Amino acid sequence: MQENFSEKTIDLGKIKQELTDYVNKKYAPDEAKFLRDGYLQKIEEGDKEGLKELLRSMESELTYLRGKFKEEWKELNPLYEKFEKKFV
């Protein structure tokens, strides 16, 4: 069975813009330019493995940040509950 890919379009412009915004916020200007240009080149060349590696790295970072947030929340939540009981 052949899939109809005409209905499944990918907006490369949107992907490029989101990637550019992410890299610009995350890294210093020189490093951001280097990374952005490399990733945009991977998109243009259709380097699927390179893009998969990028996504894995971003996903790994998000997982790390979620874990860190949960740890910090566990520490802060009891303090907030004490504050709430006293002042709210």
N, C-alpha and C positions, 0 to 999 in steps of 0.2 A: 504494500500500500504506500503510495507516494503522498507525502504531506504537501499541503499548499502553503508555501512560504510567503506568498504575496500578502497574506493577512497578518503575518508575523514579522512586521518590520521593526528594525532597531533604529532608534534615533541616535546616530553617532554624534551628532552635534550636541545633544543633551548630555550624553555620556562624557564627552570631552569637556564640556563646561563644568559638570559636577566634579570630575576628576581634577580639573584645574583649580576649582574653588577649594577642594579638600587639601590639595598639596600646598596651595598658597597660604592657607590658614595654619597648616601643621608644621611647615618648615621655614627656615630662613630663606631670604630671596634667592641667593645663589644656588642653594641646594634645591629649592623648589623648582627653579628653572631647569636644572639638570634632570630632576626626576620627572617633571611634567613633560619635557621634550622627549625623554626616553619612553614614557608610557604612551604618549600620543603617537610616537613612531610605531610602537607595538600595535596600536589600534589600526593605524594606516596600513601596516604590513599584514594585518590579520594574524598576528602572532598569538594564537590561542593559548599556548602553554605559558607564554610570558604574562598574558592577562590573567590566567588562572593563578599564577604565582602571586601576582599583585593582589588579587581578591583574597587569596588565602592569607596573605600577610595582613591585609586590612581587617579581615575577619578575626584573625588571631589577636590583633591589637584591641579590637572591640570586646572580645571575650575577656582579655586581661583587664580592661577598664571596668567591665561589668563586675568582675570578681573583686576588684579593688573597691568599687563603690559599695558592694554588699558588705565588705569588711568594715569600711568606714561607717556605714549606716548602723551596723551592729554595735559599734562603739558609741555613736552619737545618739541612737534611739533611747537608751536608758537615761541619758542626760536630759534629753528633751522631755521624756515622760516625767522626770523629777521636776523640771521647770514648769511643765504644764500643771502638775498637781499643786504646786506652790502658788503660781501666779495667774492661772487661767480659771 
